[in-house]
Amino acid sequence: MDYVTHFRREVQAFEAAGRRVAGREAPPVPSCAGWTMSDLVMHLSGVHRVVAVVIEERLAQPPDPSGLGHLLPADTEGWPLSEQTPSLGVLPVGLVDWFAEGAAVLEAVFSRTAPDERVWTWSAEQTAGFWLRMQTIEAAIHRWDAENALGEPADMDAEMAADAVAQTFEVMVPARRALKQAPPGAGETFRFVCDEGAWTVRFEGDELLDGGSPDLEIAGTASQLMLFLWHRIPAERLAVSGDPKLVDRYFELAPPV
């Protein structure tokens, strides 16, 4: 899959949503509790700048936050502060400009770096390719968040969304379970189905395993499955077969972040 092309499309759409608000009151982002559009733009901008540093400098450890101040421009008046959310008031035009510049820098870094280049990540896979895949998915999710805040969220690209569903079970669920100290599974088995594929996962103790007879099946488009698994849309928007109480159980076993 051409992740760079998907990444470019999603960050351009995110920027377009930001431009619609820039210079005006930043609306709340319903899918990111406690954030406004200013907080969302600041978050994704910062992530892009840090990931670019990690890859460009071939870091083997997480970067020291105290050494990242140079990534900010000289004039940040009116920009959101991470310790003070939600950030009320106008979404600064300069913040959207900074996002666009950082996204372009990261795209260029991805384009010239081999996916198997070893760099630090927060996951078991220590490669630049991990970041390319992860940041494509994160850009898509936050693009949807931004568009949803404006009342017009577009669907996910089906190819990219199906890959994001697979990545959920390969990467995100184990990470979320560890981060949130999720309870052990008791064999609960879930099947997720779309035209692009099907995934059956079983929670056994602290392990996430493939296969088994599903206790609950959730079907929809790849876009709907991705958004559901990222806790953006409710199960009522998809076709659910089995005990509906297991929908809540799924998110106990795979807590959203």
N, C-alpha and C positions, 0 to 999 in steps of 0.2 A: 504494500500500500504506500502511496506517495504521501507520507505524513507532512512534508513541508508544504505541499499544495493545500492540504486541509488546514494546516496551521495558519497559512496566509489568509485563506478565506475567512476563518473564524475571527482572527484579530482585526481584519478590515471591517467585518460586520460589527464587532465590539466597538471599534473606534467610531463607526457611523452612528451607533446608538449614543455614544458619549457626546458626539458633536451636536446631536439634537437637543441635548440638555445644557451643554457648556454655556456659561454666562447667565444661566437661570437657576432657580431654586432646584437643588438636587432632590429628586423624589426618593422615597424609601424603596428598598429592594425587598419585596415580600419573601422571596426564597432565600435570603441571607439575613436572618433575624438580627435586628439592631444595626443594620448598615443602611446608608444611603448610597446613591450612585457615586458620590465622591469617594466613599470608603471602598467601594468595589473597584473603581478605576485605580485608586492608590494601591490596593492590594495586588491586582494583577500586574500593574506596572512594576512594583517592587520585586515580585516573583521573577518576572522576565529579566530584570537587571541582574539579580543574584545568580540565576541559572546561567546567564551569559558569562559571568565571571568564573563560575565553577568550571565551565567547559573550556573557555579560552585559556585559563591558567592551569588547566589539568589538575585541579585540586583533588587530593586524596582524602581530605577531611572537610567537614563543613566549614564554610568561611566564618571568620570572626566578625560578628555584627559591628564591633567597635571600629573595624577597618573599612566599613562600607559607606561611610558618610559622604565620600567623594562622588557617589553615584547620583546624589541629589543635585539639582541645579542651584545656583546662588540665590535665586528668588523663589521662595516657596510660601509667600504670604497668602493666607487663606486656604492653604492645603490642609487636608485632614491629618489629625494626630491619632496614631494607633491606640493610644491609651484613652482617647476621648471619642467614643462612638455612641450614637450616630453623629456624623458630621453634618450639622445643619447649615443651611445657607447655600450660597451659589457654588456650583461646580466650576472651578477655575478653568478657563480656556487653556492656560499653560499646563495644567495637569493632563489634559487630554493630549496636548502636543507631546508631552513627556512620555505618555503611554505609546503614542505612535512611533516615536523615535526608538524607544526601547524594544518594541515589538519588531521593528525593522532590523535592529541590531541582532536580536536573537534569531530571527529567520536567517540572516546571513551567517551566523555562527553555525546553525544547524546545517545549512547548505554546504559549508566547506569542511565539516567535521565528519569523519567516518563513524557510523553508528556504533561500532565495536570499540571505539576509543575509550580507554578506562578513565573514569572520573568518579568523584564521590556522588552518591545519591543517598536518599533516606531509605532505600530498599535493598534487597539482596542483590539485585542486578546493578552492578557498578559500571554503567556505560553511558555514553552520550545518547545512545539510542533510547535508553530508558527515559531520559529527559524529553526527547523529541516526542515520543508517544504520550508521555504524561502531560506535557504542556499543550499538545494538540487537544487532548481531552479536556483539560482544565479551561483552555480558551473557549472551547465549545460550550461547556457548562456555564461559564460566566457570561458568554455572549447571550445565551438564553436568559440568564438572570437579568441582564441589562434590558433586553428586549421585552421581557415579561414585565419589568418595572414600568415600561412605557405602554404596556397593553397589547403588544404585537409580537409575541415570540414565534420565530420560525422554527420548523422542525429541524432535527439533526439530519445531516447526510447519512444515508442508510449504511454505506460501507463503513464510515467512521464510527457510527453508533454501534454497529455490531461488534467492531473491534473493542469499543469501550465496554461493552457488556462482558466480553471475554476478559479484558483487563481488570474489571471489577473483581472477578473471582480469582484471577492469578495474583493480583497485587493488592487491591484496595481492601478487600474483606479481611485478609490476614492482618494487614496493617491496622485497620480499624479495630479489630478484635483485640490486638495487643495494646493499642493506645487507650482504649476505653475499658480494658479489663472485662470483656464481655463474658457472660456465663458459658459454661461448657454446654455443648450440644448433647442431645439425647437421641440422635439418629434422625432428626427432622430433615426431610428431603424436599427440595424445591426444584421445579422445572420451569425454565423460562424459554419461550418459543416466539420466533418471528420468522419471516420469510428467508432471512439470511442465515439462520442457524437455530440450534437448540442447545441449552446448557442445563444439565442436571447436577445439582450440588447437594451434598449431605454433610450435616454438622455432627461430628462424632467427637465428644470430649472437646479437646482444644484444636482438633484437626478439621479442615475443610476438604472433603473428598469428592471425587467424581462418581456419578452413577447412583443407582438405586431406584426403587419404586417411589414416585413422587407422592407426597402427602398434599401438596398444593402445586397447581400449575397456573402460571400467569402468561398470557399470550397477548401480543399486540405487534405494532411496528417496532423496528429496531430503535427508532427514536423514542417511542414510548417506554420501551424497556430500559433504555439508558437513563431517561429522566426519572423513572420510578426508582431505579437502583441508586440513583444519586439523590433520592428523597425530594425530588422536585414536583412530581405529580402523584396524586393518590391512586391506589389500586382500582378505584371505581372507574377510571378511564381505560382500563384494560379488561380483558376477559379472564375471570378468575374461576378456577375449578378446584373444589376441595373445601376444606374447613377455612372459612374466611378469618377465623381467629389467628391463623398461622401467619397472616400478613404482618400483624403486630409482632409476632414471635420472630419473624425474619429480622426485623430491625432491632430486636433485642440481641440477636446473635451476631448481626452485622451492623453495629451502631453507626448512624450517620455522623459526619464531622462537619 
